[in-house]
């Protein structure tokens, strides 16, 4: 039975939760790929993140939402660590280049 006004029922069913989980898996899969492309120095962690999220997509397709959520959580963590390490290495590289340029100009 639909609520007054013809909109969707509040709360939804288990299919709604799986649709939301699938959307999260798809979003983080793309984010993981982008992070690996731009944080080349940390690609092994990023590749592990892509693998975990892809595994989560497979588990969700098999109906194992709990397993898919665990894989998503692990994949997100690996992706965020990869992005953080990549940003940190980029900052260190910039600082070292600036220091090197400043010391080369002093002689």
Buried (B, 14 or more C-beta within 10 A) or exposed (E): EEEEEEEEEEEEEEEEEBEEBBEBBEEBBEBBBEBBEBBEEBBEBBBBBBBBBBBBBEBBEEEBBEBBBBBBBBBBBBBBBBBBBBEEBEEEEEEEEEEEEEEEEEE
